[in-house]
């Protein structure tokens, strides 16, 4: 009996202790909230701290130390999206505190809001700027990227019967390799206005074959093409961004032809053409999400295009350790409707290493993305692209290594004398590309 009484007494004491703790946490007074959240902050009980703070905010209990405890709790969990509004509220309450100033600056940076971070530092004191090592830069970075692509389509040696038995004419062009190099740089006229310039050179190798009833000829071509990019972006204070870009293309594909009148092959010619693209982008940053809508008009490959693309960037952890990029693009390519869907996922592997995987599907012909810095004005239709890229960070510069595999189409044309009709046949092949990029950050 005595043992049972002791057990009942122990249960009663434990119940009272639990009830008292619950009462203390639910006793939403300034003093109670301050006391309990301070203990939770010291104990590292961040989840309970955030829950109790939210209840206090609901009944308008709000003070500087409480905001700082909640913000630092989120910051220490690397959820910078959740930490930012609390730090900003604490900064409003005590803007002279250098501790909250530093937290605001780095929270902006770690949540991919570099323009807001720069603007905040620009308006801060000289002592603060010296402390964080901030210096206003006219040039943000310079970079140099390269691509080497190797096509896996059928060799010219295997096109011995291109025209077929019942035709008098057959023709095709095989795109073999591509080498490209791009130099670019970004400079800032203000903390929120950026200008990006880039100039590219591409060298394409192709082979063309024509077969007639009595003869055949194939020729290899090595052509040089140029591209110039100019893009500007302005980041507004409320998370809005507005950008504009212009791209100039100079293409110089070579080819030869055959005339049935004299049954002779005509000399090779280079068909130079100039084209351009204009792109307008509008973006809005929300907590955990960034949305960008772009509109493009162009006349690539002598065809008028109109394109609209919507891109969604999602930061599920509230930081840059993991994020996804999803986009959908609609292209009116000279009256032909095309769609391109893209998905990318990027993850921090180590302090110095980020890697991402991407896959896009759809007809990429004359598809323009990344403000025109990536344009698929290729002779062969691209059906899909898969890629892997890794960024290595070394103090001031970043080294990127990437690989992509895509599936493409090429066509052959035949002329039948009996029906006097020209027909086309389509074959597919895979293209491999190695990409490198070096960027120096000032």
Secondary structure, 3 states (H helix, E strand, C coil): CHHHHHHHHHHHHHHHHHHHHHHHHHCCCHHHHHHHHHHHHHHCCHHHHHHHHHHHHHCCCCCHHHHHHHHHHHHHCCCHHHHHHHHHHHHHHCCCCHHHHHHHHHHHHHCCCHHHHHHHHHCCCHHHHHHHCCCCCCEEEEEEEEEEEEECCCCHHHCCCCCCCCCCEEEEEEEEEEEEEEEEEEEECCCCEEEEEEEEEEEEEEEEEEEECCCEEEEEEEEEEEEEEEEEEEECCCCEEEEEEEEEEEEEEEEEEEECCCCEEEEEEEEEEEEEEEEEEEEEEECCEEEEEEEEEECHHHCCEEEEEEEEEECCCCCCCEEEEEEEEEEEECCEEEEEEEEEEEEEEECCEEEEEEEEEECCCCEEEHHHCEEECCCCEEEEEEEEEEEEEECCEEEEEEEEEEEEEEEEEEEECCCCEEEEEEEEEEEEEEEEEEEEEC
